Amino acid sequence: MQDAIKEIIARHLGKVLINEKICNYTTYKVGGKARCICFPKDENDLLEILKLLKTKKIKFFVLGNGSNVLFSDNIYDGFIIKLDNFNKIDIHDNIIEVGAGYPLIRLSRDAVRNSLGGLEFASGIPGTVGGAVFMNAGAYGEDMSKIVESVRVINSDLEIITLTNEEMKYSYRTSVLQDHLDYVCISATLKLSYGDKEELENVINERRKTRMATQPLNYPSAGSVFRNPPGMYAGKLIEDMGLKGYSVGRAMVSPKHANFIVNMGNAKASDIKKIIETIKAKALSKYNIRLRVEQRLINWVGVSEKEEEEN
């Protein structure tokens, strides 16, 4: 591990932070320390870092805005790679080519300024393009699958390849990238539709008002915790089970929206995890419904990488 860190620094492959608190990089504001967080400057640096980690058999995790993850309180004994510098954007007519590190909320605003529709659903999703592509992020009945033309990734052979929309195998909150956790999304090409700028702005503003009224935006959270079961809303199910306001330590099921767990201040990741487990167990015993966690569970003892995706 130390040799890899020294080599990355010596070769100037990007900024390196050692023993950094993960809580500073997640919207839950929880998580232990990471042995190393690195910020490659470009695709060449990223490829070199990935080659080095593969040679030395060091695990890594690519972290976007930290808005859809729950890291444990333990030390992450590997590399966290941040693609903040992958933030280039190019708009040609109704086609947008954008880097994986570009903020999704900013992108939705960029689209509206160019009278382009199709990204209004993303105006309140605090993630990055890479994370949105990976998760098939969505809201209001729309999602990334409707607008993604293609995605550029680094595959397990450390080759840059392009996946078409069809090859991404999109479905509800899933994509083919969740079956290939060693793939790294580096950019995406989106195809939007032309629209009236004022009308698009009105949609975004109205949805912002709705979020302010219905979501606990004044506390750290990671958005919706559970995927909606077929034909119902997870938040309504949790509310019906009487778990609104249920708390463990300084973590709480939001009294405002039951599918949000909020950090009331200095919560531990383990507090949030216990609430998740309680909700899942009660939904199964009371309704025989297996709730699936929308957020990725990272670095938990006894939880494999694949199980992190299937929780």
C-alpha positions as CSV (number, residue, x, y, z in Angstrom):
1,M,0.0,0.0,0.0
2,Q,2.7,2.5,1.0
3,D,4.7,1.6,-2.1
4,A,1.7,2.4,-4.3
5,I,1.1,5.7,-2.6
6,K,4.8,6.7,-2.9
7,E,4.8,5.8,-6.6
8,I,1.6,7.8,-7.4
9,I,3.1,10.8,-5.6
10,A,6.5,10.4,-7.4
11,R,4.9,10.1,-10.8
12,H,2.6,13.0,-10.2
13,L,-0.5,11.0,-11.0
14,G,-2.8,13.3,-9.0
15,K,-3.4,14.7,-5.6
16,V,-3.1,12.1,-2.8
17,L,-4.6,12.3,0.7
18,I,-3.5,9.8,3.3
19,N,-5.6,8.5,6.2
20,E,-8.4,10.9,5.2
21,K,-11.9,10.9,6.9
22,I,-14.5,9.5,4.6
23,C,-17.2,11.4,6.3
24,N,-15.9,14.5,4.6
25,Y,-16.8,13.0,1.2
26,T,-20.3,11.5,1.8
27,T,-23.7,13.2,2.1
28,Y,-24.5,11.1,5.2
29,K,-21.4,12.6,6.8
30,V,-20.4,9.3,8.3
31,G,-17.7,6.7,7.6
32,G,-14.2,5.8,8.9
33,K,-10.9,6.7,7.4
34,A,-9.5,5.7,4.0
35,R,-5.8,4.7,3.7
36,C,-5.6,6.8,0.6
37,I,-7.9,9.1,-1.5
38,C,-6.5,10.0,-4.8
39,F,-7.6,12.5,-7.5
40,P,-6.3,11.6,-10.9
41,K,-5.9,14.6,-13.2
42,D,-7.0,12.9,-16.4
43,E,-7.7,9.5,-18.1
44,N,-4.0,8.7,-18.5
45,D,-3.4,9.2,-14.8
46,L,-6.4,7.1,-13.9
47,L,-5.3,4.3,-16.2
48,E,-1.8,4.3,-14.6
49,I,-3.2,4.3,-11.1
50,L,-5.5,1.4,-12.0
51,K,-2.7,-0.6,-13.5
52,L,-0.6,0.0,-10.4
53,L,-3.4,-1.1,-8.1
54,K,-4.1,-4.2,-10.2
55,T,-0.4,-5.2,-10.2
56,K,-0.2,-4.8,-6.4
57,K,-3.6,-6.4,-5.9
58,I,-4.9,-3.4,-3.9
59,K,-8.7,-2.8,-3.8
60,F,-10.2,0.4,-4.8
61,F,-13.6,2.2,-4.9
62,V,-14.6,5.0,-7.2
63,L,-16.5,7.6,-5.2
64,G,-18.6,10.3,-6.8
65,N,-20.4,12.9,-4.7
66,G,-20.9,10.3,-1.9
67,S,-24.7,10.8,-2.2
68,N,-25.7,7.1,-2.6
69,V,-23.3,5.2,-0.3
70,L,-23.0,4.1,3.3
71,F,-19.4,3.4,4.3
72,S,-18.8,1.6,7.6
73,D,-17.0,3.2,10.5
74,N,-14.0,0.9,9.8
75,I,-10.8,1.9,8.0
76,Y,-11.1,1.4,4.3
77,D,-7.9,-0.5,3.6
78,G,-7.5,0.4,0.0
79,F,-7.7,3.4,-2.4
80,I,-10.7,5.7,-2.9
81,I,-10.5,7.3,-6.3
82,K,-12.3,10.6,-6.8
83,L,-12.9,11.8,-10.4
84,D,-13.6,15.4,-9.5
85,N,-11.2,16.5,-12.4
86,F,-13.3,14.5,-14.9
87,N,-15.6,17.6,-15.3
88,K,-15.4,18.5,-18.9
89,I,-18.6,19.3,-20.7
90,D,-19.3,19.8,-24.4
91,I,-22.8,20.7,-25.8
92,H,-23.5,20.3,-29.5
93,D,-27.1,21.0,-30.4
94,N,-29.0,18.5,-28.3
95,I,-26.0,16.2,-27.6
96,I,-24.1,16.6,-24.4
97,E,-20.7,14.9,-23.8
98,V,-19.8,15.1,-20.1
99,G,-17.2,13.7,-17.7
100,A,-18.1,11.3,-14.9
101,G,-17.2,13.8,-12.2
102,Y,-19.6,16.5,-13.4
103,P,-22.3,17.3,-10.8
104,L,-25.7,16.1,-11.9
105,I,-27.6,19.1,-10.5
106,R,-25.3,21.5,-12.4
107,L,-25.8,19.5,-15.6
108,S,-29.6,19.8,-15.3
109,R,-29.2,23.6,-15.1
110,D,-26.8,23.7,-18.0
111,A,-29.4,21.8,-20.1
112,V,-32.2,24.2,-19.3
113,R,-29.9,27.2,-20.1
114,N,-29.5,25.7,-23.5
115,S,-33.3,25.0,-23.9
116,L,-32.8,21.3,-23.6
117,G,-35.3,19.0,-21.8
118,G,-34.9,15.6,-20.4
119,L,-32.8,16.3,-17.3
120,E,-35.3,18.1,-15.2
121,F,-35.7,15.0,-13.0
122,A,-32.1,15.3,-12.0
123,S,-32.3,18.9,-10.7
124,G,-32.5,17.6,-7.1
125,I,-30.2,14.6,-7.3
126,P,-26.9,15.5,-5.5
127,G,-24.7,13.0,-7.4
128,T,-22.3,13.0,-10.3
129,V,-22.8,11.8,-13.9
130,G,-20.8,8.7,-13.2
131,G,-22.9,7.7,-10.2
132,A,-26.1,8.5,-12.0
133,V,-25.1,6.3,-15.0
134,F,-24.1,3.5,-12.7
135,M,-27.3,3.6,-10.7
136,N,-29.6,4.6,-13.5
137,A,-30.6,7.5,-11.2
138,G,-34.1,8.8,-11.6
139,A,-37.1,10.7,-10.2
140,Y,-40.6,11.6,-11.3
141,G,-40.9,8.6,-13.5
142,E,-37.8,9.5,-15.5
143,D,-34.3,8.2,-15.3
144,M,-30.9,8.1,-17.1
145,S,-31.8,5.3,-19.4
146,K,-34.1,7.7,-21.3
147,I,-31.3,10.0,-22.2
148,V,-28.0,8.1,-22.3
149,E,-26.7,7.5,-25.8
150,S,-23.4,5.8,-24.7
151,V,-21.0,5.5,-21.9
152,R,-17.2,5.4,-21.9
153,V,-15.7,3.0,-19.3
154,I,-12.4,1.5,-18.4
155,N,-13.0,-2.3,-18.3
156,S,-11.3,-5.1,-16.4
157,D,-8.6,-5.3,-19.0
158,L,-7.9,-1.6,-18.5
159,E,-9.1,-0.7,-21.9
160,I,-11.3,2.2,-22.7
161,I,-14.4,1.0,-24.4
162,T,-17.8,2.5,-25.3
163,L,-21.1,0.9,-24.2
164,T,-24.3,1.8,-26.1
165,N,-27.5,2.4,-24.2
166,E,-28.6,-1.1,-25.1
167,E,-25.4,-2.6,-23.8
168,M,-25.9,-0.7,-20.5
169,K,-28.9,-3.0,-19.9
170,Y,-30.7,-0.4,-17.9
171,S,-33.7,-1.2,-15.7
172,Y,-35.0,0.2,-12.4
173,R,-32.0,1.6,-10.5
174,T,-29.6,-0.8,-12.2
175,S,-27.2,-1.1,-15.1
176,V,-24.7,-3.5,-16.5
177,L,-22.0,-1.7,-14.5
178,Q,-23.4,-3.2,-11.3
179,D,-22.4,-6.6,-12.7
180,H,-18.9,-5.3,-13.4
181,L,-17.8,-3.5,-10.3
182,D,-14.2,-3.2,-11.6
183,Y,-15.4,-1.1,-14.6
184,V,-14.9,2.6,-14.2
185,C,-17.2,5.1,-15.9
186,I,-15.2,8.1,-17.2
187,S,-17.8,9.9,-19.4
188,A,-21.2,9.8,-21.0
189,T,-22.9,11.0,-24.1
190,L,-26.5,12.2,-23.5
191,K,-29.2,13.0,-26.1
192,L,-31.8,15.5,-24.9
193,S,-34.8,17.1,-26.6
194,Y,-35.4,20.7,-27.5
195,G,-37.8,22.6,-25.2
196,D,-39.0,26.0,-24.1
197,K,-36.5,27.4,-21.6
198,E,-39.0,29.2,-19.5
199,E,-41.2,26.1,-19.2
200,L,-38.3,23.9,-18.3
201,E,-37.2,26.4,-15.6
202,N,-40.7,26.4,-14.2
203,V,-40.7,22.6,-13.9
204,I,-37.4,22.7,-12.0
205,N,-38.5,25.5,-9.7
206,E,-41.8,23.7,-8.9
207,R,-40.0,20.5,-8.1
208,R,-37.6,22.3,-5.9
209,K,-40.5,23.7,-3.9
210,T,-41.9,20.2,-3.6
211,R,-38.6,18.8,-2.3
212,M,-38.3,21.6,0.2
213,A,-41.8,20.8,1.5
214,T,-41.5,17.0,1.6
215,Q,-37.8,16.1,2.1
216,P,-35.5,16.7,5.1
217,L,-33.0,18.8,3.3
218,N,-31.8,20.5,6.5
219,Y,-30.0,17.3,7.7
220,P,-27.3,15.1,6.1
221,S,-28.8,12.1,4.3
222,A,-28.3,10.0,1.2
223,G,-31.7,10.5,-0.3
224,S,-34.1,7.6,-0.6
225,V,-32.8,4.6,1.3
226,F,-34.9,1.8,-0.3
227,R,-36.0,1.1,-3.8
228,N,-39.8,1.2,-4.3
229,P,-41.3,-2.3,-4.3
230,P,-43.5,-3.1,-7.3
231,G,-46.7,-1.1,-7.2
232,M,-46.0,0.8,-4.0
233,Y,-43.8,3.5,-2.3
234,A,-41.2,2.4,0.2
235,G,-41.7,5.6,2.2
236,K,-45.5,4.9,2.6
237,L,-44.7,1.3,3.6
238,I,-42.2,2.4,6.3
239,E,-44.7,5.0,7.6
240,D,-47.4,2.4,7.8
241,M,-45.1,0.3,9.9
242,G,-44.9,3.1,12.4
243,L,-41.2,3.8,11.9
244,K,-41.3,7.5,11.2
245,G,-39.1,9.1,13.8
246,Y,-37.5,5.8,14.8
247,S,-33.9,6.4,15.9
248,V,-30.7,4.6,16.8
249,G,-28.1,6.8,18.3
250,R,-28.0,10.1,16.4
251,A,-29.5,8.6,13.2
252,M,-33.3,8.8,12.6
253,V,-36.0,7.9,10.1
254,S,-37.1,11.3,9.0
255,P,-40.4,12.4,10.4
256,K,-40.8,14.4,7.1
257,H,-40.2,11.5,4.7
258,A,-40.0,7.9,5.9
259,N,-37.7,6.7,3.1
260,F,-34.9,9.1,4.3
261,I,-32.6,8.4,7.2
262,V,-31.0,11.5,8.5
263,N,-27.9,12.2,10.6
264,M,-29.0,14.4,13.5
265,G,-25.4,15.2,14.3
266,N,-22.4,12.9,14.9
267,A,-24.3,9.8,14.0
268,K,-22.3,6.6,13.3
269,A,-22.6,4.6,10.2
270,S,-23.5,1.6,12.3
271,D,-26.5,3.6,13.7
272,I,-27.8,4.1,10.1
273,K,-27.1,0.4,9.3
274,K,-29.1,-0.7,12.3
275,I,-32.1,1.3,11.3
276,I,-31.9,-0.1,7.7
277,E,-31.8,-3.7,9.2
278,T,-34.7,-3.0,11.4
279,I,-36.8,-1.6,8.6
280,K,-36.0,-4.6,6.3
281,A,-36.8,-7.1,9.1
282,K,-40.1,-5.5,9.9
283,A,-41.2,-5.3,6.3
284,L,-40.4,-8.9,5.8
285,S,-42.1,-10.2,8.9
286,K,-45.2,-7.9,8.6
287,Y,-45.8,-7.8,4.9
288,N,-43.5,-10.5,3.5
289,I,-41.8,-7.8,1.4
290,R,-38.0,-7.9,0.9
291,L,-37.0,-4.2,0.7
292,R,-33.8,-3.6,-1.3
293,V,-31.4,-0.8,-0.3
294,E,-30.9,1.7,-3.0
295,Q,-27.7,2.9,-1.4
296,R,-24.4,1.0,-1.8
297,L,-23.1,-0.5,1.5
298,I,-19.3,-0.2,1.4
299,N,-16.6,-1.8,3.7
300,W,-18.9,-3.7,6.0
301,V,-17.5,-6.8,7.7
302,G,-19.3,-10.0,6.5
303,V,-20.8,-8.2,3.4
304,S,-19.2,-9.2,0.1
305,E,-18.8,-6.7,-2.7
306,K,-21.6,-8.4,-4.7
307,E,-23.9,-8.4,-1.6
308,E,-23.2,-4.7,-1.2
309,E,-25.0,-4.3,-4.6
310,E,-27.8,-6.7,-3.8
311,N,-28.7,-5.4,-0.3
